[in-house]
């Protein structure tokens, strides 16, 4: 089969870097990031989180080709911050948001199981 092994599409090889940074010379306070072995699953939430930051003027991503496992992310910021700082803040805020969602989910599951167990005892 010509398809690459799943390990090659998910895990980093020893000589690979997850993120490549390139300053944009055409636009002030802008940068391009290439994130390998990622897709829309992480691209869109990061973009949304970046756009919540009032210091971010532009945040967008694209997938160059469906068979290429990389995401291109462009960030432009006001002079008060840098694209690298904005991306770091967005990732940290997204992590906190996802942890809060996970806690709410776990709490709801525990409540559901508690109600189900309580109901099982009744005749």
Secondary structure as UniProt FT lines:
FT   HELIX           6..10
FT   TURN            14..15
FT   STRAND          19..23
FT   TURN            28..29
FT   STRAND          30..36
FT   HELIX           40..51
FT   TURN            54..55
FT   STRAND          56..62
FT   TURN            66..67
FT   STRAND          70..77
FT   TURN            79..80
FT   HELIX           83..121
//
